[in-house]
Amino acid sequence: MITGRIAFASQEPWIYSGSLQQNILFGRPYDHNKYNEVVSACALESDFLQLSQGDNTILGERGITLSGGQKARISLARALYQQADIYLMDDPLSAVDSRVSRHIFDRCLKQYLRKSLRILVTHQLQYLQQADSILVFNKVSFCQITPTCQLY
């Protein structure tokens, strides 16, 4: 049995009215080092530099709107900042370009979360070879495949 705190990054990310930083912290205390590591792992640094108020920029009804990729990365950063034991990520790479996808896979999943249980739901087949285990689901059953197997 596996137990622990679970953090979830939804396939359809949501943002609430508040600053970018508030959306990442989600009520947790601000830790400068952890915050910067999470922002870097989620490839958000360049986004913050482009905004006049950086991560203090307000989002929501009276604030700016974000692209789907930006929302996905903020949602992922929120999950990382929660410091959970288990991370369930529902296709966080689908809304970002290939360069950002590679950055998130390498810096976030492989480095930042290396000591945590990571469950990644994805259609990005290029990352399968680097997985510890692969589960393939169909309508009624699933099978476990090792990373060295070929998928057809």
DSSP file (Angstrom, degrees, kcal/mol; ACC not computed):
  #  RESIDUE AA STRUCTURE BP1 BP2  ACC     N-H-->O    O-->H-N    N-H-->O    O-->H-N    TCO  KAPPA ALPHA  PHI   PSI    X-CA   Y-CA   Z-CA
    1    1 A M              0   0    0      0, 0.0     2,-0.5     0, 0.0     0, 0.0   0.000 360.0 360.0 360.0 138.5    0.0    0.0    0.0
    2    2 A I        +     0   0    0      2,-0.0     2,-0.3    84,-0.0    84,-0.0  -0.930 360.0 175.2-109.4 129.8    1.2    3.5   -0.8
    3    3 A T        +     0   0    0     -2,-0.5     2,-0.2    82,-0.0     0, 0.0  -0.891  19.3  92.3-130.5 162.1    0.2    6.4    1.4
    4    4 A G  S    S-     0   0    0     -2,-0.3     2,-0.2    81,-0.0    80,-0.1  -0.817  72.8 -39.7 145.1 178.4    1.0   10.0    1.7
    5    5 A R        -     0   0    0     -2,-0.2    81,-2.5    78,-0.1    80,-2.2  -0.532  54.9-147.9 -73.5 137.3   -0.1   13.5    0.6
    6    6 A I  E     -a   86   0A   0     -2,-0.2     2,-0.4    79,-0.2    81,-0.2  -0.906  11.5-167.6-112.2 135.2   -1.3   13.8   -3.0
    7    7 A A  E     -a   87   0A   0     79,-2.6    81,-2.9    -2,-0.4     2,-0.4  -0.952  11.5-158.4-116.8 142.6   -0.9   16.8   -5.3
    8    8 A F  E     -a   88   0A   0     -2,-0.4     2,-0.6    79,-0.2    81,-0.2  -0.975  14.7-165.4-128.5 131.4   -2.9   16.9   -8.5
    9    9 A A  E     -a   89   0A   0     79,-2.5    81,-2.8    -2,-0.4    67,-0.1  -0.960  27.9-140.8-113.2 111.7   -2.3   18.8  -11.7
   10   10 A S        -     0   0    0     -2,-0.6    65,-0.1    79,-0.2    66,-0.1  -0.294  14.6-128.7 -74.2 152.2   -5.5   18.7  -13.8
   11   11 A Q  S    S+     0   0    0      1,-0.3    -1,-0.1     2,-0.0    61,-0.1   0.807 111.4  47.5 -67.0 -29.7   -5.6   18.3  -17.6
   12   12 A E  S    S-     0   0    0     59,-0.0    -1,-0.3    60,-0.0    -2,-0.1  -0.805  93.9-153.6-111.2  87.6   -7.9   21.3  -17.6
   13   13 A P        -     0   0    0      0, 0.0     2,-0.4     0, 0.0    59,-0.1  -0.211   4.9-151.9 -65.6 150.4   -6.0   23.8  -15.3
   14   14 A W        -     0   0    0     57,-0.1     2,-0.4    58,-0.1    -4,-0.1  -0.927   6.3-162.1-123.6 149.3   -7.9   26.4  -13.4
   15   15 A I        -     0   0    0     -2,-0.4     2,-0.3    59,-0.0     5,-0.0  -0.982   9.5-149.9-127.6 138.0   -6.7   29.8  -12.2
   16   16 A Y        -     0   0    0     -2,-0.4     2,-0.3     3,-0.1    43,-0.2  -0.739  37.3 -82.9-107.1 161.6   -8.4   31.9   -9.5
   17   17 A S  S    S+     0   0    0     -2,-0.3     2,-0.3    41,-0.1    43,-0.2  -0.440  91.6  73.9 -64.0 122.9   -8.6   35.7   -9.2
   18   18 A G  E    S-C   59   0B   0     41,-1.1    41,-3.3    -2,-0.3     2,-0.1  -0.930  87.9 -46.2 157.6-174.7   -5.3   36.8   -7.5
   19   19 A S  E  >  -C   58   0B   0     -2,-0.3     4,-2.1    39,-0.3    39,-0.2  -0.341  50.5-111.3 -78.7 163.5   -1.7   37.1   -8.4
   20   20 A L  H  > S+     0   0    0     37,-1.5     4,-1.5    35,-0.2    36,-0.2   0.922 121.1  52.4 -56.0 -44.6    0.4   34.5  -10.2
   21   21 A Q  H  > S+     0   0    0     34,-2.7     4,-3.0     1,-0.2     3,-0.3   0.915 107.2  50.7 -60.9 -44.0    2.3   34.0   -7.0
   22   22 A Q  H  > S+     0   0    0     33,-0.3     4,-2.4     1,-0.2     5,-0.3   0.869 107.1  55.3 -62.1 -35.9   -0.9   33.4   -5.0
   23   23 A N  H  < S+     0   0    0     -4,-2.1    -1,-0.2     2,-0.2    -2,-0.2   0.824 113.5  41.0 -66.3 -30.9   -2.1   30.9   -7.6
   24   24 A I  H  < S+     0   0    0     -4,-1.5    -2,-0.2    -3,-0.3    -1,-0.2   0.913 116.6  46.4 -81.5 -46.1    1.1   28.9   -7.1
   25   25 A L  H >< S-     0   0    0     -4,-3.0     3,-1.9    -5,-0.2    -2,-0.2   0.878  81.6-167.7 -65.6 -38.0    1.3   29.2   -3.3
   26   26 A F  T 3< S-     0   0    0     -4,-2.4    -3,-0.1     1,-0.3    -4,-0.1   0.879  75.4 -42.5  49.1  46.5   -2.4   28.3   -2.9
   27   27 A G  T 3  S+     0   0    0      1,-0.3    -1,-0.3    -5,-0.3    -2,-0.1   0.335 109.5 125.5  88.2  -7.0   -2.4   29.4    0.8
   28   28 A R  S <  S-     0   0    0     -3,-1.9    -1,-0.3    -6,-0.1     3,-0.1  -0.509  71.3 -91.9 -81.6 154.0    1.0   27.8    1.7
   29   29 A P        -     0   0    0      0, 0.0     2,-0.4     0, 0.0    -1,-0.1  -0.347  45.7-104.3 -64.7 145.8    3.7   30.0    3.3
   30   30 A Y        -     0   0    0     -3,-0.1     2,-0.5     4,-0.0    -5,-0.0  -0.581  35.8-176.8 -74.8 125.9    6.1   31.6    0.9
   31   31 A D     >  -     0   0    0     -2,-0.4     4,-3.2     1,-0.1     5,-0.3  -0.964  15.8-153.0-123.4 109.2    9.6   30.0    0.8
   32   32 A H  H  > S+     0   0    0     -2,-0.5     4,-2.4     1,-0.2     5,-0.2   0.884  91.5  43.2 -52.5 -50.5   11.9   32.0   -1.5
   33   33 A N  H  > S+     0   0    0      2,-0.2     4,-2.2     1,-0.2    -1,-0.2   0.936 117.1  45.0 -65.4 -47.4   14.2   29.1   -2.4
   34   34 A K  H  > S+     0   0    0      1,-0.2     4,-2.5     2,-0.2     5,-0.2   0.920 112.9  52.4 -62.8 -42.9   11.4   26.5   -2.9
   35   35 A Y  H  X S+     0   0    0     -4,-3.2     4,-2.7     1,-0.2     5,-0.2   0.933 110.5  46.9 -59.1 -47.8    9.3   29.0   -4.9
   36   36 A N  H  X S+     0   0    0     -4,-2.4     4,-2.2    -5,-0.3    -1,-0.2   0.872 111.5  51.5 -64.5 -37.0   12.2   29.8   -7.3
   37   37 A E  H  X S+     0   0    0     -4,-2.2     4,-2.7     2,-0.2    -1,-0.2   0.920 112.3  46.1 -64.4 -43.5   13.0   26.1   -7.8
   38   38 A V  H  X S+     0   0    0     -4,-2.5     4,-1.9     2,-0.2    -2,-0.2   0.928 112.1  50.2 -65.0 -46.2    9.3   25.4   -8.6
   39   39 A V  H  <>S+     0   0    0     -4,-2.7     5,-2.5     1,-0.2     6,-0.5   0.905 114.1  45.7 -59.3 -42.8    9.1   28.3  -11.0
   40   40 A S  H ><5S+     0   0    0     -4,-2.2     3,-1.6    -5,-0.2    -2,-0.2   0.925 110.6  52.1 -66.6 -45.5   12.2   27.2  -12.8
   41   41 A A  H 3<5S+     0   0    0     -4,-2.7    67,-0.3     1,-0.3    -1,-0.2   0.822 111.6  47.9 -60.9 -31.4   11.2   23.6  -13.0
   42   42 A C  T 3<5S-     0   0    0     -4,-1.9    -1,-0.3    -5,-0.2    -2,-0.2   0.271 111.9-119.7 -95.5  10.6    7.9   24.6  -14.5
   43   43 A A  T < 5S+     0   0    0     -3,-1.6     4,-0.2    60,-0.1    -3,-0.2   0.877  72.6 130.5  56.1  44.3    9.5   27.0  -17.1
   44   44 A L     >< +     0   0    0     -5,-2.5     4,-2.2    -6,-0.1     5,-0.2   0.517  39.5  91.1-102.1  -8.0    7.7   30.1  -15.8
   45   45 A E  H  > S+     0   0    0     -6,-0.5     4,-1.9     1,-0.2     5,-0.2   0.911  87.9  46.9 -57.7 -47.1   10.7   32.4  -15.4
   46   46 A S  H  > S+     0   0    0      1,-0.2     4,-1.2     2,-0.2    -1,-0.2   0.847 110.0  54.8 -67.6 -31.8   10.5   33.9  -18.9
   47   47 A D  H  > S+     0   0    0     -4,-0.2     4,-0.7     1,-0.2     3,-0.4   0.928 108.1  48.9 -63.8 -44.0    6.7   34.4  -18.5
   48   48 A F  H >< S+     0   0    0     -4,-2.2     3,-0.8     1,-0.2     6,-0.4   0.869 107.8  54.8 -64.4 -36.5    7.2   36.4  -15.3
   49   49 A L  H 3< S+     0   0    0     -4,-1.9    -1,-0.2     1,-0.2    -2,-0.2   0.801 104.0  55.5 -67.2 -28.2    9.9   38.6  -17.0
   50   50 A Q  H 3< S+     0   0    0     -4,-1.2     2,-0.4    -3,-0.4    -1,-0.2   0.654  94.0  81.8 -79.0 -15.5    7.5   39.5  -19.8
   51   51 A L  S X< S-     0   0    0     -3,-0.8     3,-1.7    -4,-0.7     5,-0.1  -0.759  79.8-134.0 -95.9 136.8    4.9   40.8  -17.3
   52   52 A S  T 3  S+     0   0    0     -2,-0.4    -1,-0.1     1,-0.3    -4,-0.0   0.816 108.7  33.3 -59.5 -31.8    5.3   44.3  -15.9
   53   53 A Q  T >  S-     0   0    0      1,-0.3     3,-2.3     5,-0.0    -1,-0.3   0.202  97.9-151.2-109.7  16.1    4.5   43.2  -12.4
   54   54 A G  G X  S-     0   0    0     -3,-1.7     3,-1.5    -6,-0.4    -1,-0.3  -0.207  72.4  -9.3  55.2-134.5    6.1   39.7  -12.7
   55   55 A D  G 3  S+     0   0    0      1,-0.3   -34,-2.7   -35,-0.1   -33,-0.3   0.482 130.4  69.7 -78.2  -0.3    4.6   37.1  -10.5
   56   56 A N  G <  S+     0   0    0     -3,-2.3    -1,-0.3   -36,-0.2    -2,-0.2   0.400  71.3 123.8 -90.2   1.1    2.6   39.9   -8.7
   57   57 A T    <   -     0   0    0     -3,-1.5   -37,-1.5    -4,-0.2     2,-0.3  -0.399  65.8-120.7 -62.4 135.1    0.5   40.3  -11.9
   58   58 A I  E     -C   19   0B   0    -39,-0.2     6,-2.3     4,-0.1   -39,-0.3  -0.615  28.2-164.7 -84.3 137.2   -3.2   39.9  -11.1
   59   59 A L  E     +Cd  18  64B   0    -41,-3.3   -41,-1.1    -2,-0.3     3,-0.3  -0.717  43.1  44.7-112.1 164.2   -5.2   37.1  -12.9
   60   60 A G  S >  S-     0   0    0      4,-1.1     3,-1.0    -2,-0.3   -44,-0.1  -0.671 106.8 -14.5 107.0-157.1   -8.9   36.6  -13.3
   61   61 A E  T 3  S+     0   0    0      1,-0.3    -1,-0.2    -2,-0.2     4,-0.0   0.853 142.4  28.4 -55.7 -42.3  -11.8   38.9  -14.1
   62   62 A R  T 3  S+     0   0    0     -3,-0.3    -1,-0.3     2,-0.1     2,-0.1   0.338 119.6  62.5-103.4   6.5  -10.0   42.1  -13.5
   63   63 A G  S <  S-     0   0    0     -3,-1.0    -4,-0.3     1,-0.2    -3,-0.1  -0.348  95.0 -61.1-115.3-163.6   -6.5   40.9  -14.4
   64   64 A I  B     -d   59   0B   0     -6,-2.3    -4,-1.1    -2,-0.1     2,-0.3  -0.321  44.2-126.0 -78.3 163.0   -4.7   39.5  -17.4
   65   65 A T        -     0   0    0     -6,-0.1     2,-0.3    -2,-0.1    -1,-0.1  -0.811  22.7-144.5-106.2 154.6   -5.6   36.3  -19.2
   66   66 A L        -     0   0    0     -2,-0.3     2,-0.1     1,-0.1    -7,-0.0  -0.781  16.2-107.4-117.3 158.6   -3.2   33.5  -19.8
   67   67 A S     >  -     0   0    0     -2,-0.3     4,-2.3     1,-0.1     5,-0.2  -0.321  38.5-105.1 -73.8 166.3   -2.6   31.0  -22.6
   68   68 A G  H  > S+     0   0    0      1,-0.2     4,-2.3     2,-0.2    27,-0.1   0.882 122.3  51.8 -60.3 -39.3   -3.4   27.4  -22.1
   69   69 A G  H  > S+     0   0    0     26,-0.2     4,-2.1     2,-0.2    -1,-0.2   0.885 109.0  49.6 -66.3 -39.2    0.3   26.5  -21.7
   70   70 A Q  H  > S+     0   0    0      2,-0.2     4,-2.2     1,-0.2    -2,-0.2   0.916 111.3  49.2 -65.7 -42.8    0.8   29.2  -19.1
   71   71 A K  H  X S+     0   0    0     -4,-2.3     4,-2.5     1,-0.2    -2,-0.2   0.912 110.3  51.3 -61.4 -42.4   -2.3   27.9  -17.1
   72   72 A A  H  X S+     0   0    0     -4,-2.3     4,-2.2     1,-0.2    -1,-0.2   0.900 111.2  47.2 -62.3 -41.1   -1.0   24.4  -17.3
   73   73 A R  H  X S+     0   0    0     -4,-2.1     4,-2.4     2,-0.2    -1,-0.2   0.848 111.7  49.9 -71.6 -33.6    2.4   25.4  -16.0
   74   74 A I  H  X S+     0   0    0     -4,-2.2     4,-2.5     2,-0.2    -2,-0.2   0.907 111.2  49.7 -69.1 -40.9    0.9   27.4  -13.2
   75   75 A S  H  X S+     0   0    0     -4,-2.5     4,-1.9     2,-0.2    -2,-0.2   0.910 112.5  47.5 -61.5 -42.5   -1.3   24.5  -12.2
   76   76 A L  H  X S+     0   0    0     -4,-2.2     4,-2.5     2,-0.2    -2,-0.2   0.911 110.9  51.3 -64.9 -42.5    1.8   22.2  -12.3
   77   77 A A  H  X S+     0   0    0     -4,-2.4     4,-2.5     1,-0.2    -2,-0.2   0.891 107.5  53.9 -61.8 -39.3    3.8   24.7  -10.2
   78   78 A R  H  X S+     0   0    0     -4,-2.5     4,-0.9     2,-0.2    -1,-0.2   0.920 109.7  47.6 -60.1 -44.3    0.9   24.8   -7.7
   79   79 A A  H >< S+     0   0    0     -4,-1.9     3,-0.7     1,-0.2     5,-0.4   0.924 112.9  48.3 -63.7 -44.3    1.0   21.0   -7.3
   80   80 A L  H >< S+     0   0    0     -4,-2.5     3,-1.6     1,-0.2    -2,-0.2   0.889 106.3  56.9 -63.1 -39.5    4.8   21.0   -6.9
   81   81 A Y  H 3< S+     0   0    0     -4,-2.5    -1,-0.2     1,-0.3    -2,-0.2   0.724  90.9  72.7 -67.5 -19.9    4.7   23.7   -4.3
   82   82 A Q  T << S-     0   0    0     -4,-0.9    -1,-0.3    -3,-0.7    -2,-0.2   0.641  96.0-138.1 -70.7 -13.0    2.4   21.7   -2.1
   83   83 A Q    <   +     0   0    0     -3,-1.6   -78,-0.1    -4,-0.3    -3,-0.1   0.963  38.8 171.0  54.2  61.4    5.3   19.4   -1.3
   84   84 A A        -     0   0    0     -5,-0.4   -78,-0.2    -4,-0.2     3,-0.1  -0.309  43.4-131.0 -92.2 176.8    3.4   16.1   -1.5
   85   85 A D  S    S+     0   0    0    -80,-2.2    32,-2.0     1,-0.3     2,-0.4   0.710  95.5  39.1 -95.8 -29.8    4.5   12.5   -1.5
   86   86 A I  E     -ab   6 117A   0    -81,-2.5   -79,-2.6    30,-0.2     2,-0.5  -0.985  68.4-161.6-128.0 130.4    2.6   11.5   -4.6
   87   87 A Y  E     -ab   7 118A   0     30,-2.7    32,-3.1    -2,-0.4     2,-0.6  -0.957   2.1-169.0-117.3 118.4    2.1   13.7   -7.7
   88   88 A L  E     -ab   8 119A   0    -81,-2.9   -79,-2.5    -2,-0.5     2,-0.6  -0.931   9.6-175.6-106.7 115.9   -0.7   12.8  -10.1
   89   89 A M  E     -ab   9 120A   0     30,-3.1    32,-3.0    -2,-0.6     2,-1.2  -0.943  14.4-155.5-121.2 113.8   -0.3   14.8  -13.3
   90   90 A D  E    S- b   0 121A   0    -81,-2.8    32,-0.1    -2,-0.6    30,-0.1  -0.717  71.1 -49.6 -93.7  90.5   -3.0   14.5  -16.0
   91   91 A D  S >  S+     0   0    0     30,-2.2     3,-1.3    -2,-1.2     4,-0.3   0.873  71.3 165.9  51.9  52.5   -1.3   15.4  -19.3
   92   92 A P  T 3  S+     0   0    0      0, 0.0     3,-0.3     0, 0.0    -1,-0.1   0.628  72.0  60.8 -69.8 -10.8    0.4   18.7  -18.2
   93   93 A L  T >  S+     0   0    0      1,-0.2     3,-1.0     2,-0.1     8,-0.1   0.541  81.1  82.9 -92.0  -7.5    2.6   18.5  -21.4
   94   94 A S  T <  S+     0   0    0     -3,-1.3    -1,-0.2     1,-0.2   -25,-0.1   0.774  90.7  47.7 -70.9 -25.6   -0.3   18.7  -23.9
   95   95 A A  T 3  S+     0   0    0     -3,-0.3     2,-0.3    -4,-0.3    -1,-0.2   0.355 101.6  75.7 -98.7   6.2   -0.7   22.5  -23.8
   96   96 A V  S <  S-     0   0    0     -3,-1.0    -3,-0.0   -27,-0.1   -26,-0.0  -0.808  82.4-104.7-118.7 158.5    3.0   23.4  -24.2
   97   97 A D     >  -     0   0    0     -2,-0.3     4,-2.7     1,-0.1     5,-0.2  -0.200  42.3 -97.0 -74.1 172.6    5.3   23.4  -27.2
   98   98 A S  H  > S+     0   0    0      1,-0.2     4,-2.2     2,-0.2     5,-0.2   0.837 121.8  52.5 -63.9 -35.2    8.0   20.7  -27.6
   99   99 A R  H  > S+     0   0    0      2,-0.2     4,-2.0     1,-0.2    -1,-0.2   0.935 114.4  41.6 -66.0 -46.2   10.8   22.8  -26.1
  100  100 A V  H  > S+     0   0    0      2,-0.2     4,-2.9     1,-0.2     5,-0.2   0.876 112.2  56.2 -68.6 -37.6    8.8   23.6  -22.9
  101  101 A S  H  X S+     0   0    0     -4,-2.7     4,-2.6     2,-0.2    -2,-0.2   0.925 108.6  46.7 -58.7 -46.0    7.6   20.0  -22.8
  102  102 A R  H  X S+     0   0    0     -4,-2.2     4,-2.8     2,-0.2     5,-0.3   0.914 112.0  51.2 -62.8 -43.8   11.2   18.7  -22.8
  103  103 A H  H  X>S+     0   0    0     -4,-2.0     4,-3.1     2,-0.2     5,-0.6   0.935 112.4  45.7 -58.9 -48.4   12.2   21.3  -20.1
  104  104 A I  I  X>S+     0   0    0     -4,-2.9     5,-1.9     1,-0.2     4,-1.6   0.916 113.7  48.9 -64.7 -43.0    9.3   20.3  -17.9
  105  105 A F  I  <>S+     0   0    0     -4,-2.6     5,-2.0    -5,-0.2    -2,-0.2   0.949 120.9  35.3 -61.9 -47.6    9.9   16.6  -18.3
  106  106 A D  I  <>S+     0   0    0     -4,-2.8     5,-1.0     3,-0.2    -2,-0.2   0.960 128.6  31.4 -71.9 -52.6   13.7   16.9  -17.6
  107  107 A R  I  <>S+     0   0    0     -4,-3.1     5,-2.2    -5,-0.3    -3,-0.2   0.829 130.7  30.5 -80.2 -33.4   13.7   19.6  -14.9
  108  108 A C  I  <XS+     0   0    0     -4,-1.6     5,-2.3    -5,-0.6    -3,-0.2   0.942 128.7  28.0 -91.4 -62.5   10.3   19.0  -13.2
  109  109 A L  I   <S+     0   0    0     -5,-1.9    -3,-0.2     3,-0.2    -4,-0.1   0.915 130.4  34.0 -72.0 -43.7    9.6   15.2  -13.5
  110  110 A K  I   <S+     0   0    0     -5,-2.0    -3,-0.2    -6,-0.3    -1,-0.2   0.858 133.3  20.1 -83.6 -34.8   13.1   13.8  -13.6
  111  111 A Q  I > <S+     0   0    0     -5,-1.0     3,-1.5    -6,-0.2     4,-0.2   0.903 126.3  38.1 -98.9 -64.3   15.0   16.3  -11.4
  112  112 A Y  I 3 <S+     0   0    0     -5,-2.2     3,-0.3     1,-0.3    -3,-0.2   0.882 128.4  33.8 -61.3 -40.8   12.7   18.2   -9.0
  113  113 A L  T > <S+     0   0    0     -5,-2.3     3,-2.2     1,-0.2    -1,-0.3   0.182  81.1 119.6 -98.7  17.0   10.4   15.3   -8.3
  114  114 A R  T <  S+     0   0    0     -3,-1.5    -1,-0.2     1,-0.3    -2,-0.1   0.741  77.5  46.1 -58.4 -25.5   13.0   12.6   -8.5
  115  115 A K  T 3  S+     0   0    0     -3,-0.3    -1,-0.3    -4,-0.2     2,-0.3   0.355 104.4  78.3 -98.1   5.8   12.4   11.4   -4.9
  116  116 A S  S <  S-     0   0    0     -3,-2.2     2,-0.6   -30,-0.0   -30,-0.2  -0.738  89.6-101.2-113.1 159.1    8.6   11.4   -5.2
  117  117 A L  E     -b   86   0A   0    -32,-2.0   -30,-2.7    -2,-0.3     2,-0.5  -0.716  43.9-166.5 -76.3 122.9    6.1    9.0   -6.6
  118  118 A R  E     -b   87   0A   0     -2,-0.6     2,-0.6   -32,-0.2   -30,-0.2  -0.960  14.4-172.5-119.2 125.3    5.1   10.5  -10.0
  119  119 A I  E     -b   88   0A   0    -32,-3.1   -30,-3.1    -2,-0.5     2,-0.6  -0.961  11.8-173.3-117.5 113.0    2.2    9.4  -12.0
  120  120 A L  E     -b   89   0A   0     -2,-0.6     2,-0.6   -32,-0.2   -30,-0.2  -0.928  12.8-162.7-113.2 118.9    2.1   11.0  -15.4
  121  121 A V  E     +b   90   0A   0    -32,-3.0   -30,-2.2    -2,-0.6     2,-0.3  -0.891  35.1 148.2 -94.4 124.2   -0.8   10.6  -17.8
  122  122 A T        -     0   0    0     -2,-0.6    -2,-0.0   -31,-0.1   -32,-0.0  -0.994  55.2-151.2-156.0 158.0    0.4   11.6  -21.2
  123  123 A H        +     0   0    0     -2,-0.3     2,-1.6     1,-0.0     3,-0.1   0.254  69.6 112.4-106.4   5.2    0.1   11.1  -24.9
  124  124 A Q    >   -     0   0    0      1,-0.2     3,-1.7     2,-0.1     4,-0.2  -0.615  44.0-179.3 -83.2  86.5    3.7   12.2  -25.4
  125  125 A L  G >   +     0   0    0     -2,-1.6     3,-1.5     1,-0.3     4,-0.4   0.684  68.0  77.6 -64.8 -20.2    5.2    8.9  -26.5
  126  126 A Q  G 3  S+     0   0    0      1,-0.3    -1,-0.3     2,-0.1     3,-0.2   0.693  93.3  52.8 -64.9 -16.4    8.7   10.3  -26.8
  127  127 A Y  G X  S+     0   0    0     -3,-1.7     3,-1.4     1,-0.2    -1,-0.3   0.502  81.1  91.9 -96.3  -4.6    9.1   10.1  -23.0
  128  128 A L  G X  S+     0   0    0     -3,-1.5     3,-1.8     1,-0.3    -1,-0.2   0.868  77.6  61.2 -60.2 -38.8    8.1    6.4  -22.6
  129  129 A Q  G 3  S+     0   0    0     -4,-0.4    -1,-0.3     1,-0.3    -2,-0.1   0.732 104.0  51.4 -61.9 -20.9   11.6    5.1  -22.8
  130  130 A Q  G <  S+     0   0    0     -3,-1.4    -1,-0.3    -4,-0.1    -2,-0.2   0.390  87.5 107.4 -98.0   3.3   12.5    7.1  -19.7
  131  131 A A    <   -     0   0    0     -3,-1.8     3,-0.1    -4,-0.3    -3,-0.0  -0.517  64.3-143.9 -82.0 148.6    9.6    5.9  -17.5
  132  132 A D  S    S+     0   0    0      1,-0.3     2,-0.3    -2,-0.2    -1,-0.1   0.880  88.4   2.7 -74.0 -40.0   10.2    3.4  -14.6
  133  133 A S        -     0   0    0     13,-0.1     2,-0.4    14,-0.1    -1,-0.3  -0.987  66.5-153.1-145.0 151.3    6.9    1.7  -15.4
  134  134 A I  E     -E  145   0C   0     11,-1.6    11,-3.0    -2,-0.3     2,-0.5  -0.994   4.4-165.7-129.2 129.3    4.2    2.2  -18.1
  135  135 A L  E     -E  144   0C   0     -2,-0.4     2,-0.6     9,-0.2     9,-0.2  -0.967   6.0-160.6-112.9 128.4    0.6    1.3  -17.8
  136  136 A V  E     -E  143   0C   0      7,-2.5     7,-1.8    -2,-0.5     2,-0.4  -0.945  10.4-163.2-110.6 120.7   -1.5    1.1  -20.9
  137  137 A F  E     +E  142   0C   0     -2,-0.6     5,-0.2     5,-0.2     2,-0.2  -0.818  12.7 171.9-104.5 140.8   -5.3    1.4  -20.4
  138  138 A N        -     0   0    0      3,-2.6     0, 0.0    -2,-0.4     0, 0.0  -0.605  55.7 -68.4-126.1-163.5   -8.0    0.5  -22.8
  139  139 A K  S    S+     0   0    0     -2,-0.2     3,-0.1     1,-0.2    -2,-0.0   0.824 124.6   9.0 -61.2 -35.5  -11.7    0.3  -22.3
  140  140 A V  S    S+     0   0    0      1,-0.2     2,-0.3     0, 0.0    -1,-0.2   0.574 125.7  14.5-125.4 -12.8  -11.9   -2.7  -20.0
  141  141 A S        -     0   0    0      2,-0.0    -3,-2.6    -5,-0.0     2,-0.3  -0.916  55.4-141.0-152.3 176.2   -8.4   -3.6  -18.8
  142  142 A F  E     -E  137   0C   0     -2,-0.3     2,-0.4    -5,-0.2    -5,-0.2  -0.961   6.9-153.8-141.0 162.0   -4.8   -2.5  -18.6
  143  143 A C  E     -E  136   0C   0     -7,-1.8    -7,-2.5    -2,-0.3     2,-0.4  -0.988  17.6-127.5-135.2 148.0   -1.4   -4.1  -19.0
  144  144 A Q  E     -E  135   0C   0     -2,-0.4     2,-0.4    -9,-0.2    -9,-0.2  -0.797  26.6-171.3 -95.7 136.0    1.9   -3.1  -17.5
  145  145 A I  E     -E  134   0C   0    -11,-3.0   -11,-1.6    -2,-0.4     6,-0.0  -0.968  20.8-126.2-126.9 139.9    4.8   -2.7  -19.9
  146  146 A T    >   -     0   0    0     -2,-0.4     3,-2.0   -13,-0.2   -13,-0.1  -0.518  32.2-109.5 -79.2 156.3    8.5   -2.2  -19.1
  147  147 A P  T 3  S+     0   0    0      0, 0.0    -1,-0.1     0, 0.0   -16,-0.1   0.700 116.3  60.4 -61.1 -18.2   10.2    0.8  -20.7
  148  148 A T  T 3  S+     0   0    0      2,-0.1     2,-0.1   -20,-0.0   -19,-0.1   0.568  85.1  99.8 -87.5  -7.1   12.2   -1.4  -23.0
  149  149 A C  S <  S-     0   0    0     -3,-2.0     2,-0.4     1,-0.1    -4,-0.1  -0.389  75.6-118.8 -75.1 155.3    9.1   -2.9  -24.7
  150  150 A Q        -     0   0    0     -2,-0.1     2,-0.4     2,-0.0    -2,-0.1  -0.789  21.8-149.3 -91.8 136.7    7.8   -1.7  -28.0
  151  151 A L              0   0    0     -2,-0.4    -6,-0.0     1,-0.1     0, 0.0  -0.884 360.0 360.0-103.8 139.0    4.3   -0.2  -28.1
  152  152 A Y              0   0    0     -2,-0.4    -1,-0.1     0, 0.0    -2,-0.0   0.348 360.0 360.0-119.7 360.0    2.3   -0.5  -31.3
